[in-house]
Amino acid sequence: MQELADILDTFRTQMKREILKSYPSIDKFCLENDFDKGAFSRILNGKRNTASLRTLHKIATALGMEVEIRLKK
């Protein structure tokens, strides 16, 4: 499970970095893209370990990015 925790931590860090490249703050990102600030904060701070694919897609779209899910060996 530690590997999963590391993957999620890396993802959250990358997501924060990408948001702050395009927006002056996380709050501004949430406001402009219709995200609940509290729920979004819990995702970014690891209080909520998972987000739905729909939510991940919405975040990626707001950032002009795509979500990529793949299996690796």
DSSP file (Angstrom, degrees, kcal/mol; ACC not computed):
  #  RESIDUE AA STRUCTURE BP1 BP2  ACC     N-H-->O    O-->H-N    N-H-->O    O-->H-N    TCO  KAPPA ALPHA  PHI   PSI    X-CA   Y-CA   Z-CA
    1    1 A M     >        0   0    0      0, 0.0     4,-2.2     0, 0.0     5,-0.2   0.000 360.0 360.0 360.0 -23.6    0.0    0.0    0.0
    2    2 A Q  H  >  +     0   0    0      1,-0.2     4,-2.4     2,-0.2     5,-0.2   0.887 360.0  55.9 -62.7 -37.0    3.0    2.4    0.5
    3    3 A E  H  > S+     0   0    0      1,-0.2     4,-2.2     2,-0.2    -1,-0.2   0.915 107.6  48.5 -60.5 -42.6    3.6    2.4   -3.3
    4    4 A L  H  > S+     0   0    0      2,-0.2     4,-2.6     1,-0.2    -1,-0.2   0.909 109.9  52.0 -63.2 -42.1    0.0    3.5   -3.8
    5    5 A A  H  X S+     0   0    0     -4,-2.2     4,-2.3     1,-0.2    -2,-0.2   0.898 110.1  49.3 -61.0 -40.4    0.4    6.2   -1.2
    6    6 A D  H  X S+     0   0    0     -4,-2.4     4,-2.4     2,-0.2    -1,-0.2   0.899 110.4  50.1 -65.6 -41.0    3.6    7.4   -3.0
    7    7 A I  H  X S+     0   0    0     -4,-2.2     4,-2.4     2,-0.2    -2,-0.2   0.927 112.6  46.7 -62.7 -45.6    1.8    7.5   -6.4
    8    8 A L  H  X S+     0   0    0     -4,-2.6     4,-2.6     2,-0.2    -2,-0.2   0.886 111.5  51.4 -65.4 -38.6   -1.1    9.5   -5.0
    9    9 A D  H  X S+     0   0    0     -4,-2.3     4,-2.3    -5,-0.2    -2,-0.2   0.918 111.0  47.9 -64.3 -43.1    1.3   11.9   -3.2
   10   10 A T  H  X S+     0   0    0     -4,-2.4     4,-2.5     2,-0.2    -2,-0.2   0.907 111.8  50.7 -62.4 -42.2    3.2   12.5   -6.5
   11   11 A F  H  X S+     0   0    0     -4,-2.4     4,-2.8     2,-0.2    -2,-0.2   0.929 110.2  48.7 -62.1 -46.1    0.0   13.0   -8.3
   12   12 A R  H  X S+     0   0    0     -4,-2.6     4,-2.5     1,-0.2    -1,-0.2   0.907 111.7  49.7 -61.7 -41.6   -1.3   15.6   -5.8
   13   13 A T  H  X S+     0   0    0     -4,-2.3     4,-2.3     2,-0.2    -1,-0.2   0.925 112.5  47.0 -62.7 -45.0    2.0   17.4   -5.9
   14   14 A Q  H  X S+     0   0    0     -4,-2.5     4,-2.6     2,-0.2    -2,-0.2   0.910 111.6  51.5 -62.8 -42.6    1.9   17.5   -9.7
   15   15 A M  H  X S+     0   0    0     -4,-2.8     4,-2.4     2,-0.2    -2,-0.2   0.929 110.2  48.2 -62.6 -45.8   -1.7   18.7   -9.7
   16   16 A K  H  X S+     0   0    0     -4,-2.5     4,-2.5     1,-0.2    -1,-0.2   0.931 112.0  50.3 -58.4 -45.9   -0.9   21.5   -7.3
   17   17 A R  H  X S+     0   0    0     -4,-2.3     4,-0.9     1,-0.2    -2,-0.2   0.916 111.5  47.3 -60.4 -45.0    2.1   22.6   -9.4
   18   18 A E  H  X S+     0   0    0     -4,-2.6     4,-0.9     1,-0.2     3,-0.4   0.889 111.5  50.8 -66.1 -39.6    0.0   22.6  -12.6
   19   19 A I  H >X S+     0   0    0     -4,-2.4     4,-2.2     1,-0.2     3,-0.9   0.938 109.6  49.9 -62.2 -46.0   -2.8   24.6  -11.1
   20   20 A L  H 3< S+     0   0    0     -4,-2.5    -1,-0.2     1,-0.3    -2,-0.2   0.636 102.2  62.5 -73.9 -12.4   -0.4   27.2   -9.7
   21   21 A K  H 3< S+     0   0    0     -4,-0.9    -1,-0.3    -3,-0.4    -2,-0.2   0.814 118.6  27.1 -72.0 -31.2    1.2   27.6  -13.2
   22   22 A S  H << S+     0   0    0     -3,-0.9    -2,-0.2    -4,-0.9    -3,-0.1   0.628 123.4  44.4-107.7 -18.4   -2.2   28.7  -14.5
   23   23 A Y  S  < S-     0   0    0     -4,-2.2    -1,-0.1    -5,-0.1     3,-0.1  -0.946  71.9-129.3-131.4 148.7   -4.0   30.3  -11.6
   24   24 A P  S    S-     0   0    0      0, 0.0     2,-0.3     0, 0.0    -4,-0.1   0.738  91.4   0.0 -69.5 -20.2   -2.8   32.7   -8.8
   25   25 A S     >  -     0   0    0     -6,-0.1     4,-1.8     1,-0.1     5,-0.1  -0.986  68.3-110.7-159.5 163.6   -4.2   30.3   -6.1
   26   26 A I  H  > S+     0   0    0     -2,-0.3     4,-2.6     2,-0.2     5,-0.2   0.891 118.4  57.1 -64.2 -39.9   -6.1   27.1   -5.6
   27   27 A D  H  > S+     0   0    0      1,-0.2     4,-2.7     2,-0.2    -1,-0.2   0.911 105.9  49.0 -58.2 -43.6   -9.1   29.1   -4.4
   28   28 A K  H  > S+     0   0    0      2,-0.2     4,-2.7     1,-0.2    -1,-0.2   0.907 110.1  51.6 -64.1 -41.8   -9.2   31.0   -7.7
   29   29 A F  H  X S+     0   0    0     -4,-1.8     4,-1.4     2,-0.2    -2,-0.2   0.936 112.0  46.5 -58.2 -47.7   -9.0   27.7   -9.6
   30   30 A C  H  X>S+     0   0    0     -4,-2.6     5,-2.3     1,-0.2     4,-0.5   0.921 113.4  48.7 -62.2 -44.7  -11.9   26.2   -7.6
   31   31 A L  H ><5S+     0   0    0     -4,-2.7     3,-0.8     1,-0.2    -2,-0.2   0.928 114.2  44.3 -62.1 -46.9  -14.0   29.4   -8.1
   32   32 A E  H 3<5S+     0   0    0     -4,-2.7    -1,-0.2     1,-0.2    -2,-0.2   0.703 120.4  40.6 -73.5 -19.7  -13.4   29.6  -11.8
   33   33 A N  H 3<5S-     0   0    0     -4,-1.4    -1,-0.2    -5,-0.2    -2,-0.2   0.214 110.1-112.6-117.6  14.8  -14.0   25.9  -12.4
   34   34 A D  T <<5 +     0   0    0     -3,-0.8     2,-0.4    -4,-0.5    -3,-0.2   0.886  62.2 149.2  59.2  46.2  -16.9   25.2  -10.1
   35   35 A F      < -     0   0    0     -5,-2.3     2,-0.5    -6,-0.1    -1,-0.2  -0.880  54.3-113.9-104.8 142.5  -15.1   23.0   -7.6
   36   36 A D     >  -     0   0    0     -2,-0.4     4,-2.7     1,-0.2     5,-0.2  -0.649  24.4-144.9 -70.5 121.8  -16.1   22.9   -3.9
   37   37 A K  H  > S+     0   0    0     -2,-0.5     4,-2.5     1,-0.2     5,-0.2   0.882  95.5  50.2 -60.6 -40.0  -13.0   24.4   -2.2
   38   38 A G  H  > S+     0   0    0      2,-0.2     4,-2.0     1,-0.2    -1,-0.2   0.940 113.6  43.4 -64.9 -47.7  -13.4   22.1    0.9
   39   39 A A  H  > S+     0   0    0      2,-0.2     4,-1.7     1,-0.2    -2,-0.2   0.904 115.4  49.6 -64.3 -41.2  -13.7   18.9   -1.1
   40   40 A F  H  X S+     0   0    0     -4,-2.7     4,-2.6     1,-0.2    -2,-0.2   0.901 108.6  53.0 -66.0 -40.0  -10.9   19.9   -3.5
   41   41 A S  H  X S+     0   0    0     -4,-2.5     4,-2.3    -5,-0.2     6,-0.3   0.896 106.6  53.0 -60.7 -40.9   -8.6   20.8   -0.5
   42   42 A R  H  <>S+     0   0    0     -4,-2.0     6,-1.9     2,-0.2     5,-1.5   0.878 109.9  48.5 -63.8 -37.1   -9.2   17.3    1.0
   43   43 A I  H ><5S+     0   0    0     -4,-1.7     3,-1.1     4,-0.2    -2,-0.2   0.954 114.3  45.2 -64.7 -49.6   -8.2   15.7   -2.3
   44   44 A L  H 3<5S+     0   0    0     -4,-2.6    -2,-0.2     1,-0.2    -1,-0.2   0.813 115.2  47.3 -66.1 -30.8   -5.0   17.9   -2.5
   45   45 A N  T 3<5S-     0   0    0     -4,-2.3    -1,-0.2    -5,-0.2    -2,-0.2   0.368 112.8-113.7 -95.5   5.6   -4.1   17.3    1.1
   46   46 A G  T < 5S+     0   0    0     -3,-1.1     3,-0.2    -4,-0.4    -3,-0.2   0.589  83.9 120.4  77.9   9.7   -4.6   13.6    1.1
   47   47 A K  S   <S+     0   0    0     -5,-1.5     2,-0.5    -6,-0.3    -4,-0.2   0.755  83.1  39.6 -75.2 -23.5   -7.5   13.6    3.4
   48   48 A R  S    S-     0   0    0     -6,-1.9    -2,-0.3    -7,-0.1    -1,-0.3  -0.951  78.3-164.9-124.7 107.3   -9.5   12.0    0.7
   49   49 A N        +     0   0    0     -2,-0.5     2,-0.4    -3,-0.2    -1,-0.1   0.719  66.4  45.3 -71.7 -22.0   -7.3    9.5   -1.1
   50   50 A T        -     0   0    0     -4,-0.0     2,-0.4     0, 0.0    -4,-0.0  -0.918  55.5-169.8-126.8 150.6   -9.4    9.0   -4.2
   51   51 A A        -     0   0    0     -2,-0.4     5,-0.0    -8,-0.0    -2,-0.0  -0.968  36.6-103.6-128.0 147.6  -11.2   11.2   -6.6
   52   52 A S     >  -     0   0    0     -2,-0.4     4,-2.6     1,-0.1     5,-0.2  -0.253  28.0-114.3 -67.2 158.8  -13.6    9.8   -9.2
   53   53 A L  H  > S+     0   0    0      1,-0.2     4,-2.7     2,-0.2     5,-0.2   0.867 119.5  57.6 -60.0 -35.2  -12.5    9.6  -12.8
   54   54 A R  H  > S+     0   0    0      2,-0.2     4,-2.3     1,-0.2    -1,-0.2   0.922 108.2  45.6 -60.8 -44.4  -15.1   12.2  -13.6
   55   55 A T  H  > S+     0   0    0      2,-0.2     4,-2.5     1,-0.2    -2,-0.2   0.920 112.6  49.9 -66.2 -43.8  -13.5   14.6  -11.1
   56   56 A L  H  X S+     0   0    0     -4,-2.6     4,-2.6     1,-0.2    -2,-0.2   0.899 111.3  49.8 -61.2 -40.1  -10.0   13.9  -12.4
   57   57 A H  H  X S+     0   0    0     -4,-2.7     4,-2.8     2,-0.2    -1,-0.2   0.911 110.2  50.3 -64.3 -42.3  -11.2   14.5  -16.0
   58   58 A K  H  X S+     0   0    0     -4,-2.3     4,-2.1     2,-0.2    -2,-0.2   0.901 112.1  47.4 -63.3 -41.5  -12.8   17.8  -14.9
   59   59 A I  H  X S+     0   0    0     -4,-2.5     4,-1.3     2,-0.2    -2,-0.2   0.950 113.8  47.2 -63.5 -49.4   -9.5   18.9  -13.2
   60   60 A A  H  <>S+     0   0    0     -4,-2.6     5,-3.4     1,-0.2     3,-0.4   0.910 111.5  50.7 -60.1 -44.0   -7.4   17.9  -16.2
   61   61 A T  H ><5S+     0   0    0     -4,-2.8     3,-1.5     1,-0.2    -1,-0.2   0.906 106.9  54.0 -61.5 -42.3   -9.8   19.7  -18.7
   62   62 A A  H 3<5S+     0   0    0     -4,-2.1    -1,-0.2     1,-0.3    -2,-0.2   0.791 112.1  45.8 -62.0 -27.3   -9.7   22.9  -16.6
   63   63 A L  T 3<5S-     0   0    0     -4,-1.3    -1,-0.3    -3,-0.4    -2,-0.2   0.396 117.6-112.1 -95.1   1.9   -5.9   22.7  -16.9
   64   64 A G  T < 5S+     0   0    0     -3,-1.5    -3,-0.2    -4,-0.3     2,-0.2   0.817  82.0 113.9  71.1  29.9   -5.9   22.0  -20.6
   65   65 A M      < -     0   0    0     -5,-3.4     2,-0.3    -6,-0.2    -1,-0.3  -0.620  59.6-125.2-122.4 179.8   -4.5   18.5  -19.9
   66   66 A E        -     0   0    0     -2,-0.2     2,-0.5    -3,-0.1    -9,-0.0  -0.923  17.4-123.1-126.2 153.7   -5.6   14.9  -20.2
   67   67 A V        -     0   0    0     -2,-0.3     2,-0.5   -14,-0.1   -10,-0.0  -0.844  27.1-165.4 -93.1 132.3   -5.9   12.1  -17.7
   68   68 A E        -     0   0    0     -2,-0.5     2,-0.5     2,-0.0    -2,-0.0  -0.981   7.8-177.2-122.5 124.2   -3.9    9.0  -18.8
   69   69 A I        +     0   0    0     -2,-0.5     2,-0.3     2,-0.0    -2,-0.0  -0.980  15.4 160.5-119.9 128.8   -4.4    5.6  -17.1
   70   70 A R        -     0   0    0     -2,-0.5     2,-0.4     2,-0.0    -2,-0.0  -0.991  36.0-125.6-147.9 154.2   -2.3    2.7  -18.1
   71   71 A L        -     0   0    0     -2,-0.3     2,-0.3     2,-0.0    -2,-0.0  -0.822  29.7-169.4 -97.6 139.1   -1.2   -0.7  -16.9
   72   72 A K              0   0    0     -2,-0.4    -2,-0.0     1,-0.1     0, 0.0  -0.939 360.0 360.0-128.3 151.5    2.5   -1.3  -16.8
   73   73 A K              0   0    0     -2,-0.3    -1,-0.1     0, 0.0    -2,-0.0   0.344 360.0 360.0-108.3 360.0    4.6   -4.4  -16.3
